[in-house]
């Protein structure tokens, strides 16, 4: 797999953005890619029913894993959905995070992979790994060629109305990725209205 796409907290709650991303990726017909995610605003909605925050976060992340798979499938993008703790794919061992990279690479030879940040902790329990840390450890083990996140200053509604912003805001990392040293390519939804522009923007991020 050459491509890693990082879906942040805010984007996961934007249905219009997710549908357009799926359609754009379908149009590009990329080699298999990996997409990673954590939880979204859905966690807060679950806690409002009286569920503890950590329990709600785990539940929300699992449900998102399934919902994203269905959404992308509807747009012609097949995904193998997996949580990091399943088959001990990602395990915390003391201060180290162990990744079964061979297993993930094998999955990537079959189709695209959707991976959540739920890993197995030292006690064999499910736990949420920070999204930036997950991206870093995966890149270390998988050696992706393209690392892609989404500009948090860009308005996803721009997808519907324009292909160009005359007064673009400075690119801004999503909060979960602030502080990372990875050479991320920050994509804007407006860049996905054209397959040619989208592909050029992706390829410009080659490491």
PyMOL commands that place a pseudoatom at each C-alpha (Angstrom):
pseudoatom trace, name=CA, resn=UNK, resi=1, chain=A, elem=C, hetatm=0, pos=[0.000, 0.000, 0.000]
pseudoatom trace, name=CA, resn=UNK, resi=2, chain=A, elem=C, hetatm=0, pos=[1.341, 3.404, -1.020]
pseudoatom trace, name=CA, resn=UNK, resi=3, chain=A, elem=C, hetatm=0, pos=[-1.327, 5.707, 0.396]
pseudoatom trace, name=CA, resn=UNK, resi=4, chain=A, elem=C, hetatm=0, pos=[-2.340, 6.477, 3.975]
pseudoatom trace, name=CA, resn=UNK, resi=5, chain=A, elem=C, hetatm=0, pos=[-5.422, 8.675, 4.468]
pseudoatom trace, name=CA, resn=UNK, resi=6, chain=A, elem=C, hetatm=0, pos=[-6.088, 10.055, 7.959]
pseudoatom trace, name=CA, resn=UNK, resi=7, chain=A, elem=C, hetatm=0, pos=[-9.707, 10.903, 8.790]
pseudoatom trace, name=CA, resn=UNK, resi=8, chain=A, elem=C, hetatm=0, pos=[-9.870, 13.330, 11.715]
pseudoatom trace, name=CA, resn=UNK, resi=9, chain=A, elem=C, hetatm=0, pos=[-12.571, 13.897, 14.347]
pseudoatom trace, name=CA, resn=UNK, resi=10, chain=A, elem=C, hetatm=0, pos=[-14.302, 16.751, 12.528]
pseudoatom trace, name=CA, resn=UNK, resi=11, chain=A, elem=C, hetatm=0, pos=[-14.333, 15.205, 9.058]
pseudoatom trace, name=CA, resn=UNK, resi=12, chain=A, elem=C, hetatm=0, pos=[-15.871, 11.980, 10.386]
pseudoatom trace, name=CA, resn=UNK, resi=13, chain=A, elem=C, hetatm=0, pos=[-19.021, 13.921, 11.226]
pseudoatom trace, name=CA, resn=UNK, resi=14, chain=A, elem=C, hetatm=0, pos=[-19.337, 15.504, 7.753]
pseudoatom trace, name=CA, resn=UNK, resi=15, chain=A, elem=C, hetatm=0, pos=[-21.457, 13.246, 5.577]
pseudoatom trace, name=CA, resn=UNK, resi=16, chain=A, elem=C, hetatm=0, pos=[-21.134, 15.422, 2.476]
pseudoatom trace, name=CA, resn=UNK, resi=17, chain=A, elem=C, hetatm=0, pos=[-17.359, 15.416, 2.738]
pseudoatom trace, name=CA, resn=UNK, resi=18, chain=A, elem=C, hetatm=0, pos=[-17.160, 11.644, 3.227]
pseudoatom trace, name=CA, resn=UNK, resi=19, chain=A, elem=C, hetatm=0, pos=[-19.379, 10.929, 0.207]
pseudoatom trace, name=CA, resn=UNK, resi=20, chain=A, elem=C, hetatm=0, pos=[-17.352, 13.223, -2.028]
pseudoatom trace, name=CA, resn=UNK, resi=21, chain=A, elem=C, hetatm=0, pos=[-14.101, 11.716, -0.794]
pseudoatom trace, name=CA, resn=UNK, resi=22, chain=A, elem=C, hetatm=0, pos=[-15.394, 8.241, -1.626]
pseudoatom trace, name=CA, resn=UNK, resi=23, chain=A, elem=C, hetatm=0, pos=[-16.546, 9.330, -5.100]
pseudoatom trace, name=CA, resn=UNK, resi=24, chain=A, elem=C, hetatm=0, pos=[-13.251, 11.078, -5.779]
pseudoatom trace, name=CA, resn=UNK, resi=25, chain=A, elem=C, hetatm=0, pos=[-11.211, 8.054, -4.749]
pseudoatom trace, name=CA, resn=UNK, resi=26, chain=A, elem=C, hetatm=0, pos=[-13.410, 5.830, -6.891]
pseudoatom trace, name=CA, resn=UNK, resi=27, chain=A, elem=C, hetatm=0, pos=[-12.676, 8.054, -9.878]
pseudoatom trace, name=CA, resn=UNK, resi=28, chain=A, elem=C, hetatm=0, pos=[-8.917, 7.856, -9.356]
pseudoatom trace, name=CA, resn=UNK, resi=29, chain=A, elem=C, hetatm=0, pos=[-8.724, 4.051, -9.192]
pseudoatom trace, name=CA, resn=UNK, resi=30, chain=A, elem=C, hetatm=0, pos=[-5.654, 4.157, -6.967]
pseudoatom trace, name=CA, resn=UNK, resi=31, chain=A, elem=C, hetatm=0, pos=[-3.646, 1.156, -5.944]
pseudoatom trace, name=CA, resn=UNK, resi=32, chain=A, elem=C, hetatm=0, pos=[-4.879, -0.166, -2.604]
pseudoatom trace, name=CA, resn=UNK, resi=33, chain=A, elem=C, hetatm=0, pos=[-4.736, 2.321, 0.243]
pseudoatom trace, name=CA, resn=UNK, resi=34, chain=A, elem=C, hetatm=0, pos=[-5.140, 2.412, 4.015]
pseudoatom trace, name=CA, resn=UNK, resi=35, chain=A, elem=C, hetatm=0, pos=[-7.496, 4.777, 5.774]
pseudoatom trace, name=CA, resn=UNK, resi=36, chain=A, elem=C, hetatm=0, pos=[-7.384, 5.274, 9.540]
pseudoatom trace, name=CA, resn=UNK, resi=37, chain=A, elem=C, hetatm=0, pos=[-9.808, 6.880, 11.966]
pseudoatom trace, name=CA, resn=UNK, resi=38, chain=A, elem=C, hetatm=0, pos=[-10.617, 7.376, 15.623]
pseudoatom trace, name=CA, resn=UNK, resi=39, chain=A, elem=C, hetatm=0, pos=[-13.957, 8.568, 17.051]
pseudoatom trace, name=CA, resn=UNK, resi=40, chain=A, elem=C, hetatm=0, pos=[-16.130, 11.559, 16.178]
pseudoatom trace, name=CA, resn=UNK, resi=41, chain=A, elem=C, hetatm=0, pos=[-18.798, 13.822, 17.646]
pseudoatom trace, name=CA, resn=UNK, resi=42, chain=A, elem=C, hetatm=0, pos=[-20.906, 10.674, 17.794]
pseudoatom trace, name=CA, resn=UNK, resi=43, chain=A, elem=C, hetatm=0, pos=[-19.106, 9.868, 21.081]
pseudoatom trace, name=CA, resn=UNK, resi=44, chain=A, elem=C, hetatm=0, pos=[-20.672, 12.915, 22.719]
pseudoatom trace, name=CA, resn=UNK, resi=45, chain=A, elem=C, hetatm=0, pos=[-24.118, 11.924, 21.521]
pseudoatom trace, name=CA, resn=UNK, resi=46, chain=A, elem=C, hetatm=0, pos=[-23.695, 8.488, 23.108]
pseudoatom trace, name=CA, resn=UNK, resi=47, chain=A, elem=C, hetatm=0, pos=[-22.514, 9.952, 26.437]
pseudoatom trace, name=CA, resn=UNK, resi=48, chain=A, elem=C, hetatm=0, pos=[-25.691, 12.044, 26.566]
pseudoatom trace, name=CA, resn=UNK, resi=49, chain=A, elem=C, hetatm=0, pos=[-27.570, 8.765, 27.085]
pseudoatom trace, name=CA, resn=UNK, resi=50, chain=A, elem=C, hetatm=0, pos=[-25.593, 8.139, 30.285]
pseudoatom trace, name=CA, resn=UNK, resi=51, chain=A, elem=C, hetatm=0, pos=[-22.798, 5.969, 28.905]
pseudoatom trace, name=CA, resn=UNK, resi=52, chain=A, elem=C, hetatm=0, pos=[-19.312, 6.540, 30.346]
pseudoatom trace, name=CA, resn=UNK, resi=53, chain=A, elem=C, hetatm=0, pos=[-17.027, 8.530, 28.045]
pseudoatom trace, name=CA, resn=UNK, resi=54, chain=A, elem=C, hetatm=0, pos=[-14.420, 5.835, 27.388]
pseudoatom trace, name=CA, resn=UNK, resi=55, chain=A, elem=C, hetatm=0, pos=[-17.085, 3.214, 26.785]
pseudoatom trace, name=CA, resn=UNK, resi=56, chain=A, elem=C, hetatm=0, pos=[-18.865, 5.616, 24.444]
pseudoatom trace, name=CA, resn=UNK, resi=57, chain=A, elem=C, hetatm=0, pos=[-15.636, 6.359, 22.571]
pseudoatom trace, name=CA, resn=UNK, resi=58, chain=A, elem=C, hetatm=0, pos=[-14.970, 2.670, 21.933]
pseudoatom trace, name=CA, resn=UNK, resi=59, chain=A, elem=C, hetatm=0, pos=[-18.554, 2.052, 20.876]
pseudoatom trace, name=CA, resn=UNK, resi=60, chain=A, elem=C, hetatm=0, pos=[-18.588, 5.080, 18.558]
pseudoatom trace, name=CA, resn=UNK, resi=61, chain=A, elem=C, hetatm=0, pos=[-15.311, 4.059, 16.911]
pseudoatom trace, name=CA, resn=UNK, resi=62, chain=A, elem=C, hetatm=0, pos=[-16.515, 0.523, 16.245]
pseudoatom trace, name=CA, resn=UNK, resi=63, chain=A, elem=C, hetatm=0, pos=[-19.773, 1.760, 14.765]
pseudoatom trace, name=CA, resn=UNK, resi=64, chain=A, elem=C, hetatm=0, pos=[-17.920, 4.269, 12.592]
pseudoatom trace, name=CA, resn=UNK, resi=65, chain=A, elem=C, hetatm=0, pos=[-15.740, 1.460, 11.277]
pseudoatom trace, name=CA, resn=UNK, resi=66, chain=A, elem=C, hetatm=0, pos=[-18.846, -0.323, 9.996]
pseudoatom trace, name=CA, resn=UNK, resi=67, chain=A, elem=C, hetatm=0, pos=[-20.655, 2.805, 8.789]
pseudoatom trace, name=CA, resn=UNK, resi=68, chain=A, elem=C, hetatm=0, pos=[-17.651, 4.043, 6.809]
pseudoatom trace, name=CA, resn=UNK, resi=69, chain=A, elem=C, hetatm=0, pos=[-17.295, 0.665, 5.142]
pseudoatom trace, name=CA, resn=UNK, resi=70, chain=A, elem=C, hetatm=0, pos=[-20.917, 0.790, 3.997]
pseudoatom trace, name=CA, resn=UNK, resi=71, chain=A, elem=C, hetatm=0, pos=[-20.661, 4.424, 2.853]
pseudoatom trace, name=CA, resn=UNK, resi=72, chain=A, elem=C, hetatm=0, pos=[-17.552, 3.809, 0.752]
pseudoatom trace, name=CA, resn=UNK, resi=73, chain=A, elem=C, hetatm=0, pos=[-18.988, 0.565, -0.663]
pseudoatom trace, name=CA, resn=UNK, resi=74, chain=A, elem=C, hetatm=0, pos=[-22.033, 2.510, -1.879]
pseudoatom trace, name=CA, resn=UNK, resi=75, chain=A, elem=C, hetatm=0, pos=[-19.642, 4.687, -3.915]
pseudoatom trace, name=CA, resn=UNK, resi=76, chain=A, elem=C, hetatm=0, pos=[-17.735, 1.739, -5.363]
pseudoatom trace, name=CA, resn=UNK, resi=77, chain=A, elem=C, hetatm=0, pos=[-14.806, 1.664, -2.930]
pseudoatom trace, name=CA, resn=UNK, resi=78, chain=A, elem=C, hetatm=0, pos=[-14.348, -1.761, -1.277]
pseudoatom trace, name=CA, resn=UNK, resi=79, chain=A, elem=C, hetatm=0, pos=[-12.806, -1.704, 2.197]
pseudoatom trace, name=CA, resn=UNK, resi=80, chain=A, elem=C, hetatm=0, pos=[-11.748, -4.386, 4.643]
pseudoatom trace, name=CA, resn=UNK, resi=81, chain=A, elem=C, hetatm=0, pos=[-12.745, -2.914, 7.994]
pseudoatom trace, name=CA, resn=UNK, resi=82, chain=A, elem=C, hetatm=0, pos=[-10.710, -3.850, 11.039]
pseudoatom trace, name=CA, resn=UNK, resi=83, chain=A, elem=C, hetatm=0, pos=[-10.124, -2.535, 14.531]
pseudoatom trace, name=CA, resn=UNK, resi=84, chain=A, elem=C, hetatm=0, pos=[-6.531, -2.507, 15.697]
pseudoatom trace, name=CA, resn=UNK, resi=85, chain=A, elem=C, hetatm=0, pos=[-7.150, -4.937, 18.554]
pseudoatom trace, name=CA, resn=UNK, resi=86, chain=A, elem=C, hetatm=0, pos=[-8.587, -7.609, 16.270]
pseudoatom trace, name=CA, resn=UNK, resi=87, chain=A, elem=C, hetatm=0, pos=[-6.211, -10.503, 15.583]
pseudoatom trace, name=CA, resn=UNK, resi=88, chain=A, elem=C, hetatm=0, pos=[-3.763, -8.592, 17.812]
pseudoatom trace, name=CA, resn=UNK, resi=89, chain=A, elem=C, hetatm=0, pos=[-2.934, -6.393, 14.841]
pseudoatom trace, name=CA, resn=UNK, resi=90, chain=A, elem=C, hetatm=0, pos=[-1.796, -3.516, 17.069]
pseudoatom trace, name=CA, resn=UNK, resi=91, chain=A, elem=C, hetatm=0, pos=[-0.774, -4.219, 20.660]
pseudoatom trace, name=CA, resn=UNK, resi=92, chain=A, elem=C, hetatm=0, pos=[0.683, -2.008, 23.361]
pseudoatom trace, name=CA, resn=UNK, resi=93, chain=A, elem=C, hetatm=0, pos=[3.587, -3.705, 25.124]
pseudoatom trace, name=CA, resn=UNK, resi=94, chain=A, elem=C, hetatm=0, pos=[4.983, -1.468, 27.841]
pseudoatom trace, name=CA, resn=UNK, resi=95, chain=A, elem=C, hetatm=0, pos=[6.159, 1.703, 26.147]
pseudoatom trace, name=CA, resn=UNK, resi=96, chain=A, elem=C, hetatm=0, pos=[6.146, 0.091, 22.714]
pseudoatom trace, name=CA, resn=UNK, resi=97, chain=A, elem=C, hetatm=0, pos=[3.399, -0.267, 20.142]
pseudoatom trace, name=CA, resn=UNK, resi=98, chain=A, elem=C, hetatm=0, pos=[3.697, -3.508, 18.174]
pseudoatom trace, name=CA, resn=UNK, resi=99, chain=A, elem=C, hetatm=0, pos=[2.160, -3.677, 14.705]
pseudoatom trace, name=CA, resn=UNK, resi=100, chain=A, elem=C, hetatm=0, pos=[1.566, -6.837, 12.713]
pseudoatom trace, name=CA, resn=UNK, resi=101, chain=A, elem=C, hetatm=0, pos=[2.673, -5.149, 9.506]
pseudoatom trace, name=CA, resn=UNK, resi=102, chain=A, elem=C, hetatm=0, pos=[2.818, -8.392, 7.536]
pseudoatom trace, name=CA, resn=UNK, resi=103, chain=A, elem=C, hetatm=0, pos=[-0.860, -9.020, 8.199]
pseudoatom trace, name=CA, resn=UNK, resi=104, chain=A, elem=C, hetatm=0, pos=[-1.827, -5.498, 7.160]
pseudoatom trace, name=CA, resn=UNK, resi=105, chain=A, elem=C, hetatm=0, pos=[0.294, -5.703, 4.019]
pseudoatom trace, name=CA, resn=UNK, resi=106, chain=A, elem=C, hetatm=0, pos=[-1.357, -8.997, 3.140]
pseudoatom trace, name=CA, resn=UNK, resi=107, chain=A, elem=C, hetatm=0, pos=[-4.793, -7.399, 3.514]
pseudoatom trace, name=CA, resn=UNK, resi=108, chain=A, elem=C, hetatm=0, pos=[-3.614, -4.582, 1.259]
pseudoatom trace, name=CA, resn=UNK, resi=109, chain=A, elem=C, hetatm=0, pos=[-2.841, -7.027, -1.546]
pseudoatom trace, name=CA, resn=UNK, resi=110, chain=A, elem=C, hetatm=0, pos=[-6.548, -7.910, -1.649]
pseudoatom trace, name=CA, resn=UNK, resi=111, chain=A, elem=C, hetatm=0, pos=[-8.300, -4.565, -1.252]
pseudoatom trace, name=CA, resn=UNK, resi=112, chain=A, elem=C, hetatm=0, pos=[-8.251, -1.255, 0.617]
pseudoatom trace, name=CA, resn=UNK, resi=113, chain=A, elem=C, hetatm=0, pos=[-8.003, -1.289, 4.403]
pseudoatom trace, name=CA, resn=UNK, resi=114, chain=A, elem=C, hetatm=0, pos=[-10.006, 0.755, 6.925]
pseudoatom trace, name=CA, resn=UNK, resi=115, chain=A, elem=C, hetatm=0, pos=[-8.328, 0.635, 10.329]
pseudoatom trace, name=CA, resn=UNK, resi=116, chain=A, elem=C, hetatm=0, pos=[-9.574, 2.127, 13.596]
pseudoatom trace, name=CA, resn=UNK, resi=117, chain=A, elem=C, hetatm=0, pos=[-7.372, 3.333, 16.445]
pseudoatom trace, name=CA, resn=UNK, resi=118, chain=A, elem=C, hetatm=0, pos=[-8.737, 0.761, 18.899]
pseudoatom trace, name=CA, resn=UNK, resi=119, chain=A, elem=C, hetatm=0, pos=[-5.806, -1.391, 19.953]
pseudoatom trace, name=CA, resn=UNK, resi=120, chain=A, elem=C, hetatm=0, pos=[-5.113, -4.033, 22.578]
pseudoatom trace, name=CA, resn=UNK, resi=121, chain=A, elem=C, hetatm=0, pos=[-3.493, -2.655, 25.735]
pseudoatom trace, name=CA, resn=UNK, resi=122, chain=A, elem=C, hetatm=0, pos=[-1.127, -4.346, 28.217]
pseudoatom trace, name=CA, resn=UNK, resi=123, chain=A, elem=C, hetatm=0, pos=[-4.086, -5.959, 29.994]
pseudoatom trace, name=CA, resn=UNK, resi=124, chain=A, elem=C, hetatm=0, pos=[-5.636, -7.382, 26.861]
pseudoatom trace, name=CA, resn=UNK, resi=125, chain=A, elem=C, hetatm=0, pos=[-8.357, -4.732, 26.871]
pseudoatom trace, name=CA, resn=UNK, resi=126, chain=A, elem=C, hetatm=0, pos=[-9.519, -2.476, 24.051]
pseudoatom trace, name=CA, resn=UNK, resi=127, chain=A, elem=C, hetatm=0, pos=[-8.070, 1.034, 24.217]
pseudoatom trace, name=CA, resn=UNK, resi=128, chain=A, elem=C, hetatm=0, pos=[-7.946, 4.104, 21.959]
pseudoatom trace, name=CA, resn=UNK, resi=129, chain=A, elem=C, hetatm=0, pos=[-4.510, 5.064, 20.623]
pseudoatom trace, name=CA, resn=UNK, resi=130, chain=A, elem=C, hetatm=0, pos=[-4.117, 8.768, 19.720]
pseudoatom trace, name=CA, resn=UNK, resi=131, chain=A, elem=C, hetatm=0, pos=[-4.621, 9.211, 15.990]
pseudoatom trace, name=CA, resn=UNK, resi=132, chain=A, elem=C, hetatm=0, pos=[-1.243, 10.902, 15.414]
pseudoatom trace, name=CA, resn=UNK, resi=133, chain=A, elem=C, hetatm=0, pos=[0.580, 8.118, 17.236]
pseudoatom trace, name=CA, resn=UNK, resi=134, chain=A, elem=C, hetatm=0, pos=[-1.259, 5.502, 15.197]
pseudoatom trace, name=CA, resn=UNK, resi=135, chain=A, elem=C, hetatm=0, pos=[-0.303, 7.233, 11.945]
pseudoatom trace, name=CA, resn=UNK, resi=136, chain=A, elem=C, hetatm=0, pos=[3.333, 7.518, 13.001]
pseudoatom trace, name=CA, resn=UNK, resi=137, chain=A, elem=C, hetatm=0, pos=[3.749, 3.906, 14.057]
pseudoatom trace, name=CA, resn=UNK, resi=138, chain=A, elem=C, hetatm=0, pos=[1.992, 2.653, 10.924]
pseudoatom trace, name=CA, resn=UNK, resi=139, chain=A, elem=C, hetatm=0, pos=[4.203, 4.755, 8.678]
pseudoatom trace, name=CA, resn=UNK, resi=140, chain=A, elem=C, hetatm=0, pos=[7.289, 3.492, 10.504]
pseudoatom trace, name=CA, resn=UNK, resi=141, chain=A, elem=C, hetatm=0, pos=[6.282, -0.112, 9.873]
pseudoatom trace, name=CA, resn=UNK, resi=142, chain=A, elem=C, hetatm=0, pos=[4.547, 0.199, 6.488]
pseudoatom trace, name=CA, resn=UNK, resi=143, chain=A, elem=C, hetatm=0, pos=[6.662, 2.919, 4.819]
pseudoatom trace, name=CA, resn=UNK, resi=144, chain=A, elem=C, hetatm=0, pos=[3.868, 4.665, 2.916]
pseudoatom trace, name=CA, resn=UNK, resi=145, chain=A, elem=C, hetatm=0, pos=[4.743, 6.766, -0.112]
pseudoatom trace, name=CA, resn=UNK, resi=146, chain=A, elem=C, hetatm=0, pos=[1.906, 9.272, 0.380]
pseudoatom trace, name=CA, resn=UNK, resi=147, chain=A, elem=C, hetatm=0, pos=[0.649, 10.563, 3.750]
pseudoatom trace, name=CA, resn=UNK, resi=148, chain=A, elem=C, hetatm=0, pos=[-2.618, 12.453, 3.416]
pseudoatom trace, name=CA, resn=UNK, resi=149, chain=A, elem=C, hetatm=0, pos=[-4.728, 14.336, 5.956]
pseudoatom trace, name=CA, resn=UNK, resi=150, chain=A, elem=C, hetatm=0, pos=[-7.373, 17.035, 5.466]
pseudoatom trace, name=CA, resn=UNK, resi=151, chain=A, elem=C, hetatm=0, pos=[-6.971, 20.767, 5.928]
pseudoatom trace, name=CA, resn=UNK, resi=152, chain=A, elem=C, hetatm=0, pos=[-9.106, 21.756, 8.915]
pseudoatom trace, name=CA, resn=UNK, resi=153, chain=A, elem=C, hetatm=0, pos=[-9.449, 25.326, 7.601]
pseudoatom trace, name=CA, resn=UNK, resi=154, chain=A, elem=C, hetatm=0, pos=[-11.221, 24.266, 4.418]
pseudoatom trace, name=CA, resn=UNK, resi=155, chain=A, elem=C, hetatm=0, pos=[-15.009, 24.291, 4.222]
pseudoatom trace, name=CA, resn=UNK, resi=156, chain=A, elem=C, hetatm=0, pos=[-16.431, 21.004, 2.867]
pseudoatom trace, name=CA, resn=UNK, resi=157, chain=A, elem=C, hetatm=0, pos=[-19.433, 22.835, 1.420]
pseudoatom trace, name=CA, resn=UNK, resi=158, chain=A, elem=C, hetatm=0, pos=[-17.001, 24.297, -1.134]
pseudoatom trace, name=CA, resn=UNK, resi=159, chain=A, elem=C, hetatm=0, pos=[-17.296, 20.947, -2.874]
pseudoatom trace, name=CA, resn=UNK, resi=160, chain=A, elem=C, hetatm=0, pos=[-20.770, 21.853, -4.038]
pseudoatom trace, name=CA, resn=UNK, resi=161, chain=A, elem=C, hetatm=0, pos=[-20.212, 25.383, -5.244]
pseudoatom trace, name=CA, resn=UNK, resi=162, chain=A, elem=C, hetatm=0, pos=[-16.683, 26.054, -6.436]
pseudoatom trace, name=CA, resn=UNK, resi=163, chain=A, elem=C, hetatm=0, pos=[-13.450, 24.553, -7.677]
pseudoatom trace, name=CA, resn=UNK, resi=164, chain=A, elem=C, hetatm=0, pos=[-11.342, 27.467, -6.589]
pseudoatom trace, name=CA, resn=UNK, resi=165, chain=A, elem=C, hetatm=0, pos=[-11.124, 29.738, -3.557]
pseudoatom trace, name=CA, resn=UNK, resi=166, chain=A, elem=C, hetatm=0, pos=[-9.808, 33.221, -4.335]
pseudoatom trace, name=CA, resn=UNK, resi=167, chain=A, elem=C, hetatm=0, pos=[-9.032, 33.830, -0.662]
pseudoatom trace, name=CA, resn=UNK, resi=168, chain=A, elem=C, hetatm=0, pos=[-7.921, 30.519, 0.823]
pseudoatom trace, name=CA, resn=UNK, resi=169, chain=A, elem=C, hetatm=0, pos=[-7.107, 30.337, 4.509]
pseudoatom trace, name=CA, resn=UNK, resi=170, chain=A, elem=C, hetatm=0, pos=[-3.640, 29.128, 5.545]
pseudoatom trace, name=CA, resn=UNK, resi=171, chain=A, elem=C, hetatm=0, pos=[-3.474, 25.345, 5.725]
pseudoatom trace, name=CA, resn=UNK, resi=172, chain=A, elem=C, hetatm=0, pos=[-4.112, 24.037, 9.229]
pseudoatom trace, name=CA, resn=UNK, resi=173, chain=A, elem=C, hetatm=0, pos=[-3.519, 20.593, 10.701]
pseudoatom trace, name=CA, resn=UNK, resi=174, chain=A, elem=C, hetatm=0, pos=[-6.451, 18.895, 12.403]
pseudoatom trace, name=CA, resn=UNK, resi=175, chain=A, elem=C, hetatm=0, pos=[-6.147, 19.180, 16.181]
pseudoatom trace, name=CA, resn=UNK, resi=176, chain=A, elem=C, hetatm=0, pos=[-5.421, 15.461, 16.617]
pseudoatom trace, name=CA, resn=UNK, resi=177, chain=A, elem=C, hetatm=0, pos=[-2.388, 15.734, 14.350]
pseudoatom trace, name=CA, resn=UNK, resi=178, chain=A, elem=C, hetatm=0, pos=[-0.863, 18.916, 15.729]
pseudoatom trace, name=CA, resn=UNK, resi=179, chain=A, elem=C, hetatm=0, pos=[2.715, 18.383, 16.837]
pseudoatom trace, name=CA, resn=UNK, resi=180, chain=A, elem=C, hetatm=0, pos=[3.409, 15.504, 14.472]
pseudoatom trace, name=CA, resn=UNK, resi=181, chain=A, elem=C, hetatm=0, pos=[6.615, 15.627, 12.455]
pseudoatom trace, name=CA, resn=UNK, resi=182, chain=A, elem=C, hetatm=0, pos=[5.241, 13.525, 9.596]
pseudoatom trace, name=CA, resn=UNK, resi=183, chain=A, elem=C, hetatm=0, pos=[5.383, 15.170, 6.131]
pseudoatom trace, name=CA, resn=UNK, resi=184, chain=A, elem=C, hetatm=0, pos=[1.606, 15.314, 5.706]
pseudoatom trace, name=CA, resn=UNK, resi=185, chain=A, elem=C, hetatm=0, pos=[-0.121, 16.462, 2.542]
pseudoatom trace, name=CA, resn=UNK, resi=186, chain=A, elem=C, hetatm=0, pos=[-3.140, 18.527, 3.642]
pseudoatom trace, name=CA, resn=UNK, resi=187, chain=A, elem=C, hetatm=0, pos=[-5.942, 18.017, 1.153]
pseudoatom trace, name=CA, resn=UNK, resi=188, chain=A, elem=C, hetatm=0, pos=[-8.868, 20.391, 0.694]
pseudoatom trace, name=CA, resn=UNK, resi=189, chain=A, elem=C, hetatm=0, pos=[-12.353, 19.178, -0.286]
pseudoatom trace, name=CA, resn=UNK, resi=190, chain=A, elem=C, hetatm=0, pos=[-12.491, 21.721, -3.115]
pseudoatom trace, name=CA, resn=UNK, resi=191, chain=A, elem=C, hetatm=0, pos=[-9.492, 19.937, -4.664]
pseudoatom trace, name=CA, resn=UNK, resi=192, chain=A, elem=C, hetatm=0, pos=[-11.606, 16.793, -5.017]
pseudoatom trace, name=CA, resn=UNK, resi=193, chain=A, elem=C, hetatm=0, pos=[-14.105, 18.237, -7.496]
pseudoatom trace, name=CA, resn=UNK, resi=194, chain=A, elem=C, hetatm=0, pos=[-11.743, 17.376, -10.351]
pseudoatom trace, name=CA, resn=UNK, resi=195, chain=A, elem=C, hetatm=0, pos=[-10.043, 13.984, -10.687]
pseudoatom trace, name=CA, resn=UNK, resi=196, chain=A, elem=C, hetatm=0, pos=[-7.133, 15.623, -12.467]
pseudoatom trace, name=CA, resn=UNK, resi=197, chain=A, elem=C, hetatm=0, pos=[-6.569, 18.207, -9.716]
pseudoatom trace, name=CA, resn=UNK, resi=198, chain=A, elem=C, hetatm=0, pos=[-7.084, 15.637, -6.962]
pseudoatom trace, name=CA, resn=UNK, resi=199, chain=A, elem=C, hetatm=0, pos=[-4.597, 13.195, -8.454]
pseudoatom trace, name=CA, resn=UNK, resi=200, chain=A, elem=C, hetatm=0, pos=[-2.037, 15.937, -9.020]
pseudoatom trace, name=CA, resn=UNK, resi=201, chain=A, elem=C, hetatm=0, pos=[-2.387, 17.085, -5.405]
pseudoatom trace, name=CA, resn=UNK, resi=202, chain=A, elem=C, hetatm=0, pos=[-1.980, 13.519, -4.149]
pseudoatom trace, name=CA, resn=UNK, resi=203, chain=A, elem=C, hetatm=0, pos=[1.075, 12.815, -6.260]
pseudoatom trace, name=CA, resn=UNK, resi=204, chain=A, elem=C, hetatm=0, pos=[2.722, 16.087, -5.211]
pseudoatom trace, name=CA, resn=UNK, resi=205, chain=A, elem=C, hetatm=0, pos=[2.970, 14.709, -1.688]
pseudoatom trace, name=CA, resn=UNK, resi=206, chain=A, elem=C, hetatm=0, pos=[5.303, 11.831, -2.553]
pseudoatom trace, name=CA, resn=UNK, resi=207, chain=A, elem=C, hetatm=0, pos=[7.823, 11.334, 0.234]
for i in range(1, 207): cmd.bond("trace and resi %d" % i, "trace and resi %d" % (i + 1))
show_as sticks, trace
zoom trace
